[in-house]
Amino acid sequence: MPSNHKIPVLIVDDRPENLASLEALLSDMELEMVQAQSGNEALRHSLYTDFALVLLDVQMPEMDGFETAELMRKIPKTRQVPIIFITAGMKEEHYLFKGYEAGAVDYLMKPIDPVILKSKVRVFCDLFQQRRELEIVQAELVTRNEELQENQTTLEVQNEKLHQTYLELKEETAERLQAVEASRQSELLMIQQSRMAAMGEMLNNIAHQWRQPMNVLGMKVQEIGLCYEMGGFSQELLDTNIAKVMEILQHMSQTIADFQGFSAPDKEKSLFRVDQVALKMVSLIEGNFRELGIAIELSSSGDPEINGYPNEYGQVVLNLLTNAKDALLEKGTTDGRITIRSWTKDGRALLSITDNAGGIEEKILDKIFEPYFTTKELGKGTGIGLFMSKTIIEKNMGGRLSACNVDGGAEFRIEA
């Protein structure tokens, strides 16, 4: 038996000398012996102490051992406590049966054999110690089970929260995807509107580009007819006029080819020179601008190149040139001038378009790239040109489009 904890044993006898004798016989065992001199006293002790064993004398006044055992079996706390009766001269079978019926587990006959006493006490104390250890394990298991149940409850709560969070995130993601898709559709619509507006502007410029060549074509055809009627027709005249007509037709065909190239959307990125794209845009509009009294100056240095979408870049250049033209006409600038300059800086290609229309009002300078913002009269502007230009350069090509006022006008700068 472990020596670090004494095991409680109750000894009950109405004679103090018998109690002392029992205690002396068990003194070398690690026991905490509690004495009681009556059945009532034994019951009181049993209510407050969990005994491993009760050594109970049968013959006691007032309440004998049988009565005491019967009462202990009726009390829940003492019902399972082992009871060994101690008696002398009661070997008759009906007395033994009465003791077992009262709840005894064994008998000890007086005079008591110390060896037998210690052996039986040791058996029940070992059982008590095992029961106590089992109760400790059971208590730990109960505690552990409660902790597991608590953890399970916590996990269920957390799982419910996670599930709720997942549903919320799923709903939020769906809403964001819808918003992104709506934004994308809106951008695609605005890009299409911007491109249609640019194509309309381009068609207007082509009409101006073709007006003079068509007049010349008409004159050359009429010249051949008049010379034939008046007798001045010759092979040399015919060859000269045919060559001139073919030259004009080639120029008009190139104008259409340039327009077709501009109107076709880019499918993949490609390396292109920004000065060449700018030159092509100018070639499509310079006739119209010249008729309006607006001069265009181009300069380039460093062979600036971009890996991007040349047609979209050209659309941005055309938008900026058209805005500069509109600003010059709106301000009534008599000596209208637009300067296009391209160069390289820190490995990036830059292009600036500067006009002399007096600049942009400071109070609206930060708003000009917002969608549907325009200062033009109703019916003369959609307010999407600059917004889409910024989207093309910054979102599609990873560059930057900015605007500022310079001496006498405004400057738009493309960095990519």
Buried (B, 14 or more C-beta within 10 A) or exposed (E): BEEEEBBBBBBBBBEEEBBEBBBEBBEEBEBEBBBBBBBEBBBEBBEEBBBBBBBBBBBBEEBBBBEBBBBBBEEEEBEEBBBBBBBEEBEEEEBBEBBEEBBBBBBBBEEBEEEEBBEBBBBBBEEBBEEBEEEEEEEEEEEEEEEEEEEEEEEEEEEEEEEEEEEEEEEEEEEEEEEEEEEEEEBEEBBEBBBEBBBEBBEEBBEBBBEEBEEEBEEBEEBBEEBEEEEEBEEEBEEEBEEBBEEBEEEBEEBEEBBEEBBEEBEEEEEBBBBBBBBBBBBBBBBBBEEEEBEBEEEBEEEBBBEBBBBBBBBBBBBBBBBBBBBBBBBEBEEBBBBBBBBBEEEEBBBBBBBBBBBBEEEEBEEBBBBEBBBBEEEEBBBBBBBBBBBBBBEBBEBBBBBEBEEEBBBBBBBB
